[in-house]
Amino acid sequence: MAISSNLKRARQRQECRRKLAEHIKCQLGLDIAPENVRLRPRHDDKYQWKVAEPLRGLFRTKDLSSGTTGEFQKICTALEVGNIEAVVPTGTEDKPLPEDKYHALLTHDSDNLEKLERERQNDRLEFDQYRETAQQEMRDAELKWHAERQALQEQALEYKTERDRHQARLRSMGEIISPILTSLNRHLSELLDLQHQE
């Protein structure tokens, strides 16, 4: 069954988010919803990433919302082999933000929420399309199965009808042949009796 590349990417992204969230829970005891996990944590997030050199560029420049299927797979593999580790942020003591940075942060959060909502709607649309396709294929398969079953039943009925016809013909031939055989046996017996008398 064919799956669109967008749906495949959405699934891989969700799987990547889930594994990152589970890793944070295991390492730091923090319960973070998968959809809230970031490759580039904000200053108020209670985790950071300790990443091996080959993946640092990815964590510095990418968001999960814009990642590719290949990048999600790299992250999952790196988690399994220990090349990515969630750690407690350094220098995270609470400090008041300057006014301009505070407003910038609010704007950034708003943009992120809108992006997440768009992603959620796109994922939902892709999932609905996939489900509709799967349901249609199941209906087609069921119709095909019923058609094949009907054809087999018709063939079985034809075979039974043909068998009954042959059996009836054999019975009819038996009814014809049996008196002839009886008559032949009687005449043969008479001939043998005559030969004995002579």
LODOTOR-457051 format. One line per 10 residues: number of its first residue (from 1); their letters; for each residue x, y, z of N, C-alpha, C, O. Coordinates in nm, 3 decimals, decimal comma. Example, Ala and Ser with C-alpha at 12.3 -4.5 7.8 and 13.67 -1.06 7.14 Angstrom:
<nodes>
1) as) 1,319:-0,569:0,780:1,230:-0,450:0,780:1,320:-0,330:0,780:1,424:-0,332:0,846 | 1,285:-0,225:0,708:1,367:-0,106:0,714:1,290:0,003:0,787:1,341:0,114:0,804
</nodes>
This chain:
<nodes>
1) maissnlkra) 0,084:-0,117:0,000:0,000:0,000:0,000:0,089:0,124:0,000:0,176:0,139:0,086 | 0,069:0,209:-0,093:0,155:0,326:-0,106:0,120:0,430:-0,001:0,003:0,454:0,028 | 0,225:0,491:0,058:0,208:0,596:0,156:0,278:0,720:0,104:0,393:0,713:0,059 | 0,209:0,836:0,109:0,268:0,957:0,056:0,391:0,995:0,136:0,403:0,962:0,254 | 0,484:1,066:0,070:0,608:1,107:0,135:0,579:1,202:0,252:0,648:1,198:0,353 | 0,477:1,286:0,238:0,442:1,379:0,347:0,393:1,302:0,469:0,429:1,336:0,582 | 0,311:1,200:0,447:0,263:1,120:0,558:0,377:1,043:0,623:0,383:1,031:0,746 | 0,466:0,991:0,541:0,582:0,919:0,595:0,668:1,012:0,679:0,714:0,974:0,786 | 0,689:1,136:0,630:0,769:1,233:0,704:0,700:1,270:0,836:0,766:1,282:0,939 | 0,568:1,288:0,832:0,495:1,323:0,954:0,505:1,212:1,058:0,521:1,238:1,177
11) rqrqecrrkl) 0,495:1,089:1,011:0,506:0,976:1,105:0,645:0,969:1,165:0,661:0,948:1,285 | 0,747:0,987:1,079:0,884:0,981:1,128:0,911:1,095:1,226:0,981:1,075:1,325 | 0,855:1,214:1,198:0,872:1,327:1,289:0,808:1,296:1,424:0,867:1,324:1,529 | 0,688:1,241:1,424:0,620:1,208:1,549:0,699:1,103:1,627:0,711:1,112:1,749 | 0,753:1,005:1,557:0,833:0,902:1,623:0,960:0,962:1,684:1,000:0,925:1,794 | 1,022:1,055:1,611:1,143:1,122:1,660:1,110:1,205:1,784:1,183:1,199:1,883 | 1,002:1,280:1,780:0,961:1,359:1,897:0,936:1,268:2,017:0,976:1,299:2,129 | 0,870:1,156:1,993:0,838:1,064:2,103:0,965:1,009:2,168:0,975:1,002:2,291 | 1,061:0,971:2,085:1,185:0,915:2,140:1,266:1,020:2,215:1,326:0,989:2,318 | 1,268:1,142:2,165:1,338:1,250:2,235:1,272:1,277:2,370:1,341:1,296:2,470
21) aehikcqlgl) 1,138:1,279:2,372:1,066:1,304:2,498:1,092:1,191:2,598:1,110:1,216:2,717 | 1,094:1,067:2,549:1,122:0,954:2,638:1,263:0,961:2,694:1,287:0,928:2,810 | 1,357:1,005:2,610:1,495:1,019:2,655:1,506:1,126:2,764:1,575:1,106:2,864 | 1,440:1,239:2,745:1,441:1,346:2,846:1,382:1,294:2,977:1,435:1,323:3,085 | 1,273:1,219:2,968:1,210:1,161:3,087:1,306:1,066:3,158:1,317:1,070:3,280 | 1,374:0,983:3,082:1,466:0,885:3,139:1,588:0,953:3,201:1,633:0,913:3,309 | 1,642:1,055:3,134:1,765:1,118:3,179:1,741:1,219:3,292:1,816:1,223:3,389 | 1,637:1,299:3,278:1,617:1,412:3,369:1,490:1,402:3,452:1,469:1,483:3,543 | 1,404:1,304:3,423:1,279:1,292:3,497:1,176:1,397:3,463:1,084:1,421:3,540 | 1,191:1,460:3,346:1,098:1,566:3,304:0,992:1,509:3,212:1,024:1,438:3,117
31) diapenvrlr) 0,866:1,539:3,240:0,756:1,498:3,153:0,729:1,609:3,053:0,670:1,712:3,087 | 0,773:1,588:2,930:0,753:1,688:2,823:0,677:1,621:2,710:0,716:1,515:2,661 | 0,568:1,683:2,669:0,489:1,628:2,559:0,575:1,623:2,433:0,649:1,718:2,406 | 0,565:1,517:2,355:0,647:1,505:2,234:0,638:1,625:2,141:0,737:1,665:2,080 | 0,517:1,684:2,131:0,502:1,797:2,040:0,572:1,924:2,090:0,587:2,021:2,015 | 0,614:1,922:2,217:0,682:2,039:2,274:0,834:2,022:2,279:0,904:2,112:2,325 | 0,884:1,910:2,233:1,029:1,888:2,233:1,094:1,972:2,123:1,040:1,981:2,013 | 1,208:2,032:2,153:1,279:2,117:2,057:1,423:2,070:2,042:1,484:2,022:2,138 | 1,476:2,083:1,920:1,619:2,060:1,900:1,700:2,176:1,955:1,814:2,159:1,998 | 1,641:2,294:1,953:1,706:2,414:2,007:1,621:2,467:2,123:1,537:2,555:2,104
41) prhddkyqwk) 1,643:2,413:2,243:1,560:2,452:2,358:1,567:2,602:2,384:1,669:2,666:2,359 | 1,459:2,656:2,435:1,456:2,797:2,474:1,526:2,816:2,608:1,560:2,719:2,676 | 1,547:2,941:2,644:1,621:2,968:2,768:1,547:2,916:2,890:1,610:2,885:2,991 | 1,411:2,907:2,882:1,335:2,861:2,998:1,307:2,712:2,997:1,245:2,661:3,090 | 1,351:2,640:2,895:1,339:2,495:2,896:1,437:2,436:2,996:1,546:2,490:3,017 | 1,398:2,329:3,058:1,480:2,272:3,164:1,569:2,159:3,114:1,606:2,070:3,191 | 1,602:2,162:2,988:1,693:2,063:2,932:1,773:2,127:2,819:1,731:2,225:2,759 | 1,887:2,070:2,792:1,968:2,103:2,677:2,017:1,972:2,615:2,001:1,865:2,672 | 2,075:1,984:2,496:2,124:1,866:2,427:2,277:1,865:2,423:2,341:1,963:2,386 | 2,331:1,752:2,463:2,474:1,728:2,446:2,487:1,636:2,325:2,448:1,519:2,330
51) vaeplrglfr) 2,542:1,690:2,217:2,534:1,623:2,086:2,675:1,597:2,032:2,765:1,680:2,046 | 2,693:1,479:1,971:2,820:1,447:1,906:2,843:1,541:1,789:2,748:1,594:1,732 | 2,968:1,561:1,753:3,007:1,660:1,652:2,930:1,647:1,520:2,884:1,749:1,469 | 2,913:1,527:1,462:2,847:1,518:1,331:2,704:1,571:1,330:2,651:1,605:1,224 | 2,641:1,579:1,448:2,500:1,622:1,453:2,483:1,765:1,506:2,370:1,815:1,511 | 2,590:1,829:1,544:2,577:1,961:1,605:2,517:2,064:1,509:2,435:2,147:1,549 | 2,559:2,057:1,384:2,504:2,151:1,285:2,353:2,135:1,272:2,281:2,234:1,259 | 2,306:2,012:1,275:2,162:1,986:1,265:2,088:2,046:1,383:1,982:2,107:1,364 | 2,141:2,031:1,504:2,074:2,081:1,623:2,083:2,234:1,633:2,002:2,297:1,701 | 2,181:2,293:1,566:2,195:2,439:1,572:2,107:2,510:1,470:2,067:2,625:1,491
61) tkdlssgttg) 2,077:2,444:1,361:2,012:2,514:1,250:1,872:2,463:1,218:1,798:2,528:1,144 | 1,834:2,348:1,271:1,709:2,286:1,230:1,605:2,286:1,342:1,639:2,284:1,460 | 1,479:2,290:1,301:1,367:2,262:1,390:1,304:2,130:1,347:1,312:2,092:1,230 | 1,243:2,062:1,441:1,178:1,935:1,405:1,067:1,956:1,303:1,039:1,868:1,222 | 1,005:2,073:1,306:0,895:2,099:1,213:0,942:2,107:1,069:0,863:2,087:0,977 | 1,070:2,136:1,048:1,121:2,149:0,910:1,220:2,040:0,874:1,284:2,047:0,769 | 1,233:1,940:0,958:1,329:1,833:0,931:1,284:1,741:0,820:1,167:1,741:0,780 | 1,377:1,661:0,771:1,348:1,563:0,668:1,342:1,424:0,730:1,384:1,403:0,844 | 1,289:1,330:0,654:1,281:1,192:0,702:1,419:1,138:0,737:1,436:1,070:0,839 | 1,518:1,168:0,653:1,654:1,122:0,679:1,710:1,181:0,808:1,779:1,111:0,883
71) efqkictale) 1,681:1,308:0,833:1,732:1,371:0,955:1,666:1,312:1,079:1,731:1,294:1,182 | 1,536:1,283:1,070:1,468:1,221:1,184:1,529:1,084:1,213:1,547:1,047:1,329 | 1,560:1,008:1,108:1,620:0,877:1,127:1,759:0,888:1,190:1,796:0,806:1,274 | 1,836:0,989:1,148:1,969:1,009:1,207:1,958:1,038:1,357:2,035:0,985:1,437 | 1,862:1,121:1,395:1,843:1,156:1,536:1,806:1,032:1,617:1,861:1,010:1,725 | 1,714:0,951:1,566:1,671:0,830:1,637:1,788:0,734:1,654:1,806:0,674:1,760 | 1,867:0,719:1,548:1,983:0,630:1,555:2,086:0,682:1,655:2,143:0,605:1,732 | 2,109:0,813:1,652:2,206:0,873:1,745:2,161:0,856:1,890:2,245:0,836:1,978 | 2,031:0,864:1,916:1,981:0,840:2,051:2,011:0,698:2,097:2,049:0,676:2,212 | 1,996:0,603:2,006:2,016:0,463:2,041:2,162:0,434:2,074:2,190:0,352:2,162
81) vgnieavvpt) 2,254:0,498:2,007:2,397:0,469:2,029:2,461:0,565:2,128:2,580:0,554:2,156 | 2,384:0,659:2,183:2,436:0,748:2,286:2,507:0,872:2,236:2,581:0,935:2,311 | 2,485:0,909:2,109:2,548:1,030:2,055:2,466:1,156:2,083:2,509:1,267:2,050 | 2,350:1,138:2,144:2,267:1,251:2,187:2,230:1,227:2,333:2,188:1,118:2,369 | 2,245:1,330:2,415:2,213:1,315:2,557:2,146:1,443:2,608:2,192:1,553:2,581 | 2,037:1,425:2,681:1,968:1,537:2,744:2,039:1,569:2,875:2,062:1,481:2,957 | 2,073:1,698:2,895:2,144:1,739:3,016:2,074:1,860:3,077:1,995:1,928:3,011 | 2,105:1,885:3,203:2,050:2,003:3,271:2,121:2,127:3,217:2,244:2,128:3,208 | 2,048:2,231:3,182:2,111:2,353:3,130:2,204:2,416:3,234:2,180:2,408:3,354 | 2,309:2,477:3,185:2,401:2,550:3,273:2,363:2,696:3,277:2,322:2,753:3,175
91) gtedkplped) 2,375:2,759:3,393:2,343:2,902:3,405:2,199:2,931:3,378:2,167:3,026:3,307 | 2,109:2,848:3,436:1,966:2,867:3,406:1,892:2,937:3,519:1,770:2,931:3,526 | 1,965:3,004:3,607:1,896:3,075:3,714:1,804:3,181:3,655:1,833:3,242:3,552 | 1,693:3,200:3,723:1,591:3,293:3,673:1,642:3,437:3,677:1,690:3,485:3,780 | 1,631:3,504:3,564:1,670:3,645:3,554:1,561:3,720:3,479:1,505:3,666:3,383 | 1,530:3,842:3,519:1,429:3,917:3,444:1,479:3,951:3,305:1,595:3,987:3,285 | 1,390:3,938:3,211:1,426:3,967:3,073:1,407:4,114:3,044:1,314:4,176:3,096 | 1,492:4,171:2,961:1,467:4,308:2,914:1,335:4,313:2,838:1,290:4,213:2,784 | 1,275:4,430:2,835:1,143:4,445:2,775:1,141:4,400:2,629:1,049:4,329:2,587 | 1,244:4,441:2,552:1,244:4,407:2,410:1,259:4,257:2,391:1,195:4,199:2,303
101) kyhallthds) 1,342:4,192:2,472:1,358:4,047:2,458:1,233:3,974:2,503:1,199:3,869:2,449 | 1,163:4,030:2,602:1,039:3,968:2,649:0,935:3,967:2,537:0,870:3,865:2,512 | 0,919:4,080:2,472:0,823:4,086:2,361:0,867:3,997:2,245:0,784:3,934:2,180 | 0,996:3,991:2,220:1,046:3,904:2,113:1,017:3,758:2,144:0,982:3,679:2,056 | 1,032:3,723:2,272:1,003:3,586:2,314:0,856:3,553:2,297:0,821:3,444:2,251 | 0,770:3,646:2,335:0,626:3,623:2,317:0,591:3,603:2,170:0,512:3,516:2,135 | 0,652:3,687:2,085:0,627:3,674:1,941:0,675:3,539:1,889:0,609:3,473:1,809 | 0,793:3,499:1,937:0,849:3,370:1,895:0,758:3,256:1,937:0,732:3,164:1,859 | 0,708:3,261:2,063:0,618:3,157:2,111:0,490:3,152:2,028:0,441:3,044:1,995 | 0,438:3,270:1,995:0,316:3,276:1,915:0,338:3,215:1,777:0,253:3,141:1,726
111) dnleklerer) 0,454:3,246:1,717:0,485:3,189:1,586:0,498:3,037:1,595:0,452:2,965:1,507 | 0,560:2,990:1,704:0,576:2,846:1,721:0,442:2,776:1,737:0,420:2,669:1,682 | 0,353:2,840:1,815:0,221:2,781:1,834:0,145:2,773:1,703:0,079:2,673:1,675 | 0,154:2,878:1,622:0,086:2,877:1,493:0,146:2,769:1,402:0,074:2,699:1,331 | 0,280:2,756:1,407:0,345:2,654:1,324:0,304:2,513:1,368:0,276:2,427:1,285 | 0,300:2,492:1,500:0,258:2,362:1,552:0,114:2,331:1,514:0,080:2,217:1,482 | 0,029:2,433:1,518:-0,112:2,413:1,482:-0,125:2,378:1,334:-0,204:2,292:1,296 | -0,046:2,445:1,249:-0,049:2,412:1,106:0,000:2,269:1,083:-0,057:2,195:1,003 | 0,105:2,233:1,153:0,156:2,097:1,140:0,052:1,995:1,185:0,031:1,892:1,120 | -0,015:2,026:1,297:-0,118:1,934:1,346:-0,231:1,918:1,244:-0,279:1,808:1,220
121) qndrlefdqy) -0,272:2,029:1,184:-0,379:2,022:1,084:-0,334:1,945:0,960:-0,410:1,866:0,904 | -0,209:1,969:0,918:-0,157:1,896:0,802:-0,146:1,748:0,830:-0,181:1,665:0,747 | -0,096:1,714:0,951:-0,085:1,573:0,989:-0,223:1,508:0,992:-0,240:1,394:0,948 | -0,320:1,580:1,045:-0,455:1,526:1,052:-0,512:1,504:0,912:-0,576:1,401:0,887 | -0,489:1,599:0,823:-0,538:1,586:0,686:-0,472:1,466:0,618:-0,539:1,387:0,551 | -0,341:1,454:0,634:-0,270:1,342:0,573:-0,318:1,208:0,630:-0,334:1,110:0,557 | -0,340:1,207:0,761:-0,390:1,084:0,823:-0,529:1,048:0,771:-0,556:0,932:0,741 | -0,617:1,148:0,761:-0,752:1,123:0,709:-0,747:1,070:0,567:-0,823:0,980:0,531 | -0,657:1,126:0,485:-0,643:1,078:0,348:-0,593:0,934:0,345:-0,641:0,851:0,269 | -0,495:0,907:0,430:-0,442:0,771:0,438:-0,550:0,673:0,483:-0,563:0,564:0,427
131) retaqqemrd) -0,628:0,712:0,586:-0,733:0,624:0,636:-0,839:0,601:0,529:-0,887:0,488:0,512 | -0,876:0,706:0,456:-0,976:0,691:0,350:-0,926:0,596:0,241:-1,001:0,512:0,191 | -0,798:0,611:0,204:-0,740:0,522:0,104:-0,739:0,378:0,153:-0,772:0,286:0,078 | -0,701:0,358:0,278:-0,696:0,223:0,335:-0,835:0,161:0,340:-0,852:0,043:0,308 | -0,935:0,241:0,379:-1,071:0,190:0,386:-1,123:0,152:0,247:-1,191:0,051:0,231 | -1,091:0,236:0,146:-1,134:0,206:0,010:-1,069:0,078:-0,040:-1,135:-0,004:-0,105 | -0,941:0,060:-0,010:-0,872:-0,062:-0,052:-0,930:-0,184:0,017:-0,940:-0,291:-0,043 | -0,969:-0,168:0,143:-1,033:-0,280:0,215:-1,168:-0,313:0,153:-1,203:-0,430:0,139 | -1,244:-0,210:0,116:-1,374:-0,234:0,052:-1,355:-0,304:-0,083:-1,429:-0,396:-0,117 | -1,256:-0,258:-0,160:-1,229:-0,321:-0,289:-1,189:-0,467:-0,272:-1,232:-0,554:-0,348
141) aelkwhaerq) -1,105:-0,492:-0,171:-1,059:-0,629:-0,146:-1,176:-0,717:-0,105:-1,183:-0,834:-0,144 | -1,268:-0,662:-0,024:-1,383:-0,739:0,020:-1,475:-0,771:-0,097:-1,527:-0,883:-0,108 | -1,497:-0,673:-0,186:-1,580:-0,698:-0,304:-1,517:-0,804:-0,393:-1,587:-0,890:-0,446 | -1,385:-0,797:-0,410:-1,315:-0,896:-0,492:-1,329:-1,035:-0,432:-1,350:-1,133:-0,503 | -1,317:-1,042:-0,297:-1,328:-1,171:-0,230:-1,468:-1,229:-0,249:-1,482:-1,348:-0,275 | -1,571:-1,145:-0,236:-1,708:-1,193:-0,254:-1,730:-1,239:-0,398:-1,798:-1,340:-0,421 | -1,674:-1,166:-0,494:-1,689:-1,205:-0,635:-1,622:-1,339:-0,661:-1,678:-1,425:-0,729 | -1,501:-1,357:-0,608:-1,431:-1,485:-0,627:-1,505:-1,599:-0,557:-1,513:-1,710:-0,610 | -1,559:-1,572:-0,439:-1,635:-1,674:-0,367:-1,761:-1,713:-0,444:-1,796:-1,830:-0,452 | -1,828:-1,612:-0,502:-1,946:-1,640:-0,582:-1,912:-1,725:-0,703:-1,985:-1,817:-0,738
151) alqeqaleyk) -1,799:-1,691:-0,768:-1,756:-1,768:-0,885:-1,727:-1,913:-0,848:-1,762:-2,004:-0,923 | -1,662:-1,934:-0,734:-1,632:-2,071:-0,689:-1,760:-2,148:-0,658:-1,771:-2,267:-0,689 | -1,857:-2,080:-0,597:-1,984:-2,145:-0,567:-2,056:-2,186:-0,696:-2,115:-2,293:-0,705 | -2,050:-2,097:-0,796:-2,114:-2,129:-0,923:-2,045:-2,246:-0,991:-2,111:-2,333:-1,048 | -1,911:-2,249:-0,985:-1,838:-2,361:-1,042:-1,872:-2,492:-0,971:-1,888:-2,596:-1,035 | -1,883:-2,486:-0,838:-1,917:-2,606:-0,761:-2,057:-2,655:-0,798:-2,080:-2,776:-0,808 | -2,150:-2,560:-0,818:-2,286:-2,598:-0,856:-2,288:-2,662:-0,994:-2,358:-2,761:-1,016 | -2,211:-2,605:-1,088:-2,202:-2,663:-1,223:-2,145:-2,805:-1,217:-2,192:-2,894:-1,288 | -2,043:-2,824:-1,133:-1,982:-2,957:-1,120:-2,083:-3,056:-1,065:-2,094:-3,168:-1,115 | -2,158:-3,014:-0,961:-2,257:-3,105:-0,903:-2,366:-3,139:-1,004:-2,408:-3,255:-1,014
161) terdrhqarl) -2,411:-3,039:-1,081:-2,514:-3,064:-1,183:-2,463:-3,163:-1,288:-2,536:-3,254:-1,327 | -2,339:-3,145:-1,333:-2,281:-3,235:-1,432:-2,265:-3,376:-1,376:-2,288:-3,475:-1,446 | -2,225:-3,384:-1,249:-2,211:-3,516:-1,186:-2,345:-3,587:-1,176:-2,356:-3,706:-1,206 | -2,448:-3,512:-1,135:-2,580:-3,572:-1,125:-2,629:-3,617:-1,262:-2,694:-3,720:-1,274 | -2,596:-3,540:-1,364:-2,640:-3,578:-1,500:-2,573:-3,708:-1,544:-2,638:-3,795:-1,602 | -2,445:-3,721:-1,516:-2,373:-3,844:-1,552:-2,426:-3,964:-1,474:-2,440:-4,073:-1,529 | -2,455:-3,942:-1,346:-2,508:-4,052:-1,265:-2,644:-4,096:-1,317:-2,673:-4,216:-1,321 | -2,727:-3,999:-1,356:-2,859:-4,033:-1,412:-2,844:-4,110:-1,542:-2,918:-4,205:-1,568 | -2,747:-4,069:-1,626:-2,724:-4,140:-1,752:-2,679:-4,283:-1,726:-2,721:-4,377:-1,794 | -2,590:-4,299:-1,625:-2,543:-4,435:-1,593:-2,657:-4,523:-1,542:-2,665:-4,641:-1,576
171) rsmgeiispi) -2,745:-4,465:-1,461:-2,860:-4,543:-1,413:-2,951:-4,582:-1,530:-3,000:-4,695:-1,536 | -2,971:-4,487:-1,622:-3,057:-4,517:-1,737:-2,997:-4,628:-1,822:-3,067:-4,719:-1,866 | -2,865:-4,620:-1,846:-2,798:-4,724:-1,924:-2,805:-4,858:-1,852:-2,819:-4,963:-1,914 | -2,793:-4,852:-1,716:-2,803:-4,976:-1,639:-2,940:-5,039:-1,653:-2,952:-5,161:-1,662 | -3,044:-4,956:-1,655:-3,180:-5,009:-1,669:-3,200:-5,075:-1,806:-3,278:-5,169:-1,819 | -3,129:-5,025:-1,908:-3,141:-5,082:-2,043:-3,057:-5,208:-2,056:-3,101:-5,308:-2,113 | -2,937:-5,203:-2,002:-2,843:-5,313:-2,020:-2,878:-5,433:-1,933:-2,858:-5,548:-1,974 | -2,932:-5,407:-1,814:-2,961:-5,517:-1,721:-3,056:-5,620:-1,780:-3,026:-5,739:-1,770 | -3,171:-5,582:-1,842:-3,260:-5,685:-1,903:-3,190:-5,760:-2,017:-3,210:-5,880:-2,035 | -3,107:-5,687:-2,093:-3,037:-5,753:-2,204:-2,942:-5,858:-2,151:-2,936:-5,969:-2,205
181) ltslnrhlse) -2,868:-5,825:-2,045:-2,776:-5,922:-1,986:-2,852:-6,042:-1,929:-2,809:-6,156:-1,941 | -2,967:-6,012:-1,868:-3,050:-6,122:-1,813:-3,096:-6,214:-1,925:-3,092:-6,337:-1,911 | -3,142:-6,155:-2,036:-3,188:-6,235:-2,150:-3,075:-6,316:-2,210:-3,093:-6,433:-2,245 | -2,957:-6,254:-2,222:-2,842:-6,326:-2,276:-2,802:-6,444:-2,186:-2,769:-6,552:-2,235 | -2,806:-6,421:-2,057:-2,772:-6,530:-1,965:-2,872:-6,645:-1,977:-2,834:-6,762:-1,970 | -3,000:-6,610:-1,996:-3,102:-6,714:-2,008:-3,081:-6,794:-2,137:-3,086:-6,917:-2,135 | -3,058:-6,723:-2,248:-3,034:-6,793:-2,375:-2,907:-6,877:-2,369:-2,901:-6,987:-2,424 | -2,805:-6,825:-2,301:-2,681:-6,901:-2,291:-2,703:-7,029:-2,212:-2,648:-7,134:-2,245 | -2,783:-7,018:-2,107:-2,813:-7,137:-2,026:-2,890:-7,239:-2,108:-2,863:-7,358:-2,098 | -2,986:-7,192:-2,191:-3,065:-7,283:-2,275:-2,975:-7,354:-2,376:-2,989:-7,474:-2,399
191) lldlqhqe) -2,882:-7,278:-2,436:-2,791:-7,338:-2,534:-2,704:-7,444:-2,468:-2,679:-7,550:-2,525 | -2,659:-7,413:-2,348:-2,574:-7,512:-2,278:-2,654:-7,637:-2,243:-2,602:-7,748:-2,250 | -2,782:-7,619:-2,206:-2,865:-7,734:-2,175:-2,887:-7,820:-2,299:-2,887:-7,943:-2,289 | -2,905:-7,757:-2,415:-2,925:-7,832:-2,539:-2,801:-7,911:-2,575:-2,809:-8,025:-2,620 | -2,685:-7,848:-2,553:-2,560:-7,918:-2,586:-2,541:-8,042:-2,497:-2,491:-8,144:-2,543 | -2,581:-8,031:-2,371:-2,569:-8,143:-2,280:-2,664:-8,254:-2,319:-2,631:-8,372:-2,307 | -2,784:-8,217:-2,367:-2,882:-8,317:-2,408:-2,836:-8,395:-2,529:-2,863:-8,515:-2,541 | -2,765:-8,326:-2,619:-2,717:-8,396:-2,739:-2,605:-8,492:-2,702:-2,550:-8,561:-2,789
</nodes>
